[in-house]
């Protein structure tokens, strides 16, 4: 029995590790395809890109892990069935339930590890990945001057080079426009030849210019006055420009630390409580503010059909309806204008405050969604094992052909349902708990059904068994109809 358990574990671990890293690789390719424009042409060092990919791969674990468990369990039992090893196991008196036991225990441990990863590692990975990706996207394009093109990547400087030698250092027909004073092209340096080099620490760009002139206009503040012109010739001139903006400047990670995707369960609980209290306080504040500003509204009796009741019959007989007709034209116009202004102001304030309350509600729901996702990952890993293992035993097909198709189909259903439920929860159409756990509720019956089919040796597509099932179901419906 121990040899069988060891064999089952070895048969499972190989495909599991392989499919897990294949799934991560595919997700990384999708990430590169999405952000390729933010990475190319910025002169990023290899270790920066390696760190970014490592942090990105860590954030993809919640997607890759359930898929790897589903595919590897399906491949393992599919191979056993295809090679008639399951038949030999059952012939030896070992049921499928016992054969699945060591892998089921392993799946439980993987689910626990997935929860610990989601609670402790994933928030840190999201923080590192989010802050580094932000800095990379803010990074300027690498310094590169092309022939005949005006280059304005340096602050307050525009450079044009007529021609460059093959060494990419020697330049000819150099024009440098200094816009430090922000008064247009008032300071220009021209040179027939020059050498463009980086300083030893690569923090500065050094231009050594030969045989040129510097032109500058002496601007006076007085309007419409003559502006003196100054020209200085030189045989050699050295200009130094700072390249600090081309270095990757790291942002303080504390600025991102409060984001809901970068919190663990304890921090999420604290944030959810604080956000709930703040939302209630703001709503109460708005109520008091409106009732204080429009105090007469609170005093009105909403049950009355007519709020203007005149008890004196003589006065009542002299009243005109609508009541605005009891005033002269100028007074009626003034009353209507004041009323419209008050109503418009009230409407604008209500719209503004409603947006603020809705925004607070959305942030609160996002925190709640992330809180539930940490538990959903663990349960999804376990359920996918109980889908893949019995399904592999039923279809008896191994390898990377049919099992991959089946696994992708199940995972797409799970993923699409998950995204749909979470979006509906965030928009308020569904309850947060139902929206987040909808995908789990969809795949759970599949896992239970397939496990029952496989452990009872019932054919999945047997028409007789399905006929008996629907017959029993019909009898149950008839009983309820009679009652």
N, C-alpha and C positions, 0 to 999 in steps of 0.2 A: 504493500500500500504506500509506503514511503517512497519507493522508487517511482510509483505512478505519480505521486504528488510532485516529486522533483522534476519528473519529465513534463508534467503539465505546466509547471512554473517556467521551465526553460523554453517550452514551446510558445508561451505567452510573452515573456519578457523581450525576446528578440524582435518580433513584429511590433510590440508596443513602443520600444525605444526608436525603432526605425520610422514608424508612422508618425510618432510625436515630432521628431525633428524634420521630417518631410513637411508636415503641416506648418511648423514654424517657418520653414524656408519659404513656403508658398505665401504665407502671410507677410513675410519680410519683403518679398518681391512686390506684393501689392502696396506695401508702405513706400518702397523706393519709387514705384511708378507714380504714386500720389505726390511725393515731395521731391522728385528729381530736380525740378526747377529751382528749389530752394537750396540744393546741395552742390550743384554743378557750377563751376566757375568762380568759387569763392576762396580757393586756395586752402581748403581745410586740411589739416594734417591727418595722417592715417589713424592715429590713436583717437582723435575726436570722432571720426566716422565710425570706428570700431565701438567706442563707448555708446554712441547713439544707436547703433544697430543692436548692441547687447541690451540696452534699456528697452528698446522697442520690442525685442523678442520676449522680454519678461512680461510686457503688457499684453502679449498675444497668447500667453499660457491659458487664460480662461476659455479661449476658443479652440486651441490646439489639443488640450488635454482630453475633453470629452470625445472629440473626434478620434483621437488616438486609441482611447479605450474601446470605443465602438468598433473601429476597424480591426484592431488587433485581436479582440475577443472573437469577432466573426471569422477572421482568418484562421485563428487557432483551432476552433471547433470545426470550421469548414474543412481544414486540412485533415483533421482526425477522422471526419466522416468520409471524406473523399478517399482516404487510404485504408478505409475499413478498420481503423483503430478503435473507433467508438463501438463497432460491432464486437470486437474482441474484448473490450472492457466490459460491455454488457454481458457477453458470454461467460466472463469470469465471475459473474454475480455482483458486479459493481454498477450501481445505478448511475444515471447521468447526474443526479443531484449530488452524489458523493464525489463524482469526478469533477464537478464544478466547485466543490467546497474550497479547495486551496486557492483557486483563482478568485472566488467570491471574497475570501478573507483578505487577499491581496487588494482587491478592489475597494474594500472598506478602508484599508490603510491608505490607499491612494486618495480616497475621498477625504479622509482626515487631513492628510498632507495638503490637499487642495484647499481646504478651509484655512489651515495655518498660513499657507502661501497667500491666499486672498486677503487675509486679515493683517498680516505682518510684513510680507515681502512686497506685495502688489502696490500698496500705498507709497512705499519708498521708491519703487521702480517708476511709478507714475510721476512722482515728484522730480526724480532725476531726468526722466525722459522729457517731461513737459518743459522744464526750465532750460535744458540743453537745446531742445528743438526750437524754443523761442529765441534763444541767443543766436542759433545758426541762421534762422530766418531773418533776423535783424542784421546779420553780418553783411558788410559791403562786398561787392564783387572784387575779385583779386585785381591788383594793379596790372594794367595791360594797355600800353599805348600802341596804336596801329598807325601806319603811315597815312598821312593826309587827313586824319580824323581828329577833330577837336576832342580832347579828353578832359572831362570836368569831375573826375572822381575825387580829386583832392579838394579840401575846403578852400574856397576863395581863390582858386588858381585854375586857369584853363591852359592846357598845353597842346601844341600842335607840332608834329615832327614830319618833315617832308619826306625823308628817306632814312632807312635803317640798314646797317650792314648785317651780314649773316651772323656775326657774333651777338647780335641783339643788344649791344651796348653802345656802339658808335653810331651817332645820329647826325643828321645834316638838316639845314634849313629849319632851325628851332625857333619857335615863337612861344613865349610864356607871357600870359596876361595875368597881372596881379589885381584881384578884385577885393583886396583887404579893406580898402576904404569904402567899398560899395558905391562907387561913383562912376561905374562903367569902365571902359578901356582907357583909363588915364595913365596906367603904368604898364609899359610893354618892354620886354627884353627880346632882342633878336640876335641870333648867332648863326654863323655859317656852319659851325661844326661843334660837336659836344660828345661827352661820354656820360652815360647814364648807368649808375651803379647803386647797389644797396650797401648800407653800412655793415660792419662786421656783425652787429647784433640784429640786423634786419629790421630795425625800428625806424630807420630814416632812409630817404631816397636822396642821393647826391648827384646833382648835375654839375659837371665841369664843362663850362662853355668856353669856346675860343673864337676870337675875331668877331666881335659883335658890338652892339650898342644897346643902351638902356634909354628909353624915352619916358618922360613923365610930364604931366600937366600940373602946374601949381594952381590949384583951384582956390579961388577966393569966394567968400560967402556973399559978397555984394553982387546983386543981380545985374546982368548985362555989362559987365566989365571985361576988359581984355584979360585973357588968361595966359600967363607966361608959359613958355614951353622950354623944357630942359632936356638936353641930350648928352649922354656920357658914353664915350667909346671905351672899349676894353680889349685887351689881348687874351686875358684869361679871367674867368669869373666862376665862383663856386656858389651854387644855390643848394640849400638843404631843405627838404620837406619832411614833415613828420608823417609816419605811416601808422600811427597808433590806432587810427580808426579802422585799419585793415586787419587788426588783430582781433581774435575772438574774445570779447569782453563778457565775462560771466556775470549774470544777474544774481542778486541775493535770493537764495532759494526760499527764504522766509516769506517772500512776496507771494509765493504759490502754495505755501504750506496749508492754508486754510481752505483750499479747494476740496469739494466733497469727494473727489476721486482719490485724494491723497490722505484720507483719514481711515483709521481702523474703527472697529465696532465701538469701543469705548468713546473715542472722540466723536463718532457719528451720533451716539446717544446724547452726548452733551450738546452737540450742535443742534440736533433735532429739538431737544427741550428748549434751548435758548431761542431758536427760530419760532417755535410755537408760541412761546410767551410774548415775544416781540410782535408777532402778528396780531395776537389778541389785544395787546396794549395799543397798537396803532389803530385798530378798528374802534376800540373804545374812545380813543383820543379824537378820531374823526366824528364820532357820534356826538360827543360832548361839544366839540367845536361848532358843529352845525346847529345843534339845539341852542347853543349860546348865541350864535349870530342870528338865527331865525327862531327866536324863542316863541313867537306866536304860533308856529307850526305845532309845537308840542301841546299847546293849550287847546287846539281845535278838537272837537268831538267828531271822530271819523264816522260815527254811526248816523249822524244827521244828514238828511238829504239836502237841506238848505241851511247853510250856516248863517244866513242873514234872516233872522226872524223878527218881524215887527209886531209887537203885541197891540199897539194902538191901531184900531181899525181905520181911523181917519188918515193917519200917516200912511198906512198900508194902501189905502185907496189912491193916494197921490203918487205912489212909487211907479216908476217905469221900469220895464224889463226889456233888455238886460240893464243892470244897474248903472252901467257907464253912461246911459242916456239921461240920467238925472243931473249930469254936469254939463257945463257949457263946453264948446268945442276946444278951446285952449286948455281948459283944465283936464278934459278927457284925454287930450293928446299927451299932456304931461304925465298923467297917471299911467297911460299905456306905455309910454317910453320908459318910465321908471320901472314898471313891472317887467317889461321885456329885458331891460338891462340886468335886473336882479335875477331873472330866470336864466339868462345866458351865462352870467357869472357862476350861478349855482351849478348849471350843467357842466361847464368847463372844469370846475373844482371837483365835481363828482367823477368825471371821466379821468382826471389826473390821479385822484386818490384811488380810484378803482384799479388803474394800471399799477400803482405802487403795491396795493394789496395783492393783486394777481401775481406780480413779480415775486413778492415774498412767498406766496403760496407755491409758485413754481420752484423756487430754490429749495423750499422745504420738501417738496415731492422728490426732487433730485437726490437729496440726502437719504430719503426713505428708500428710494429705488436702489441706491448703492448698498444700503444696509442689507436689503433682502438678497441682492446679488451675491453677497459673500457666502450665504448659506445655499443659494440655488446652485452654485458651481459644484459643491460637494455632492448634493443629491443627484445632479445631472450625471456626474461620473458614475455613480452607483447604478442608476437606472439604465444608462447606456450599456453597462456590462451585461445586465439582465435582458437587454435587447439583442446584443451582438452574440453572446454565447449560445443561447437557445436557437437563435435564427441560423447560426452557423451549423449547429447540429441538425437542423431541419433541412436546410438546402444542400448541405454536404458538398460545398464548393469552396476551395481554398485559393491561395494565390492573390494576385493584385487585379484580377479581372472583375468578375461578378460581385465579389464582396465590396470592392471599392464603390461600385455603382449603388449598391444597396445602402452602404454607409453614408455616402454623400446625400442620397435621397432622404434618409431619416434625419441627417444633420441639418439639411436645408429646411425641412419642415420645422424642426426645433428652433433653428436660428430665426427664420422668418416670423414664426409665432412669437418668439421672444421679443424681437424688435417691435412688432405690431403692438403687443401687450404693453411694453414699456412706454411707447409713444402715446398710446391711449391713456395710460395712467398719468403721464405728465400733462396732457391736455385736459385732464379732469373728466374724460368720458367714462373711464372705469376707475374702480378703487385701486389703490396702489398695490395692495396685496394680491388682488386677483390679476392685475395686469402683469406683474412681475412673474408670478407663479403659473401663468396660463400655459406657457410652453412645457413646464413640468407636468401639469395636469393632462396635457395632450399625450406625452410620451409614456407616462406612468402606466396607463391601461395597456399600452402596447407591450411594455416589459412584462407585466403580470400575465397577459394573455400568452405571449410567446414562451415564457417560462413554464406555464401550465401545459401548453401543447407539447413542449419538448420533453418534460419530465414524465408525462403520461404516455409518451410514444404515440400521440394522436397526430395523424397527418394534417398538415396545415391546410391543404386544399381538398380534403376528403368531402365529397358531396353528401354522403350519408350522415356523417357526424354533424355537418352544418344543417342538414335537413332536420335531424332530431333536435338540434338546438333551437331552430326557429319554431318547430312544432311546440316545444315546451314553452317558449316565449309567447306563442299565440294562445296557449291554454291559460297562461297567467293573465294575459290581457282580457280574455273572456271572463275570467273569474271577477276581475275588477269591474267589468262592464255590468255584470249581473248585480253586483252590490250597489 
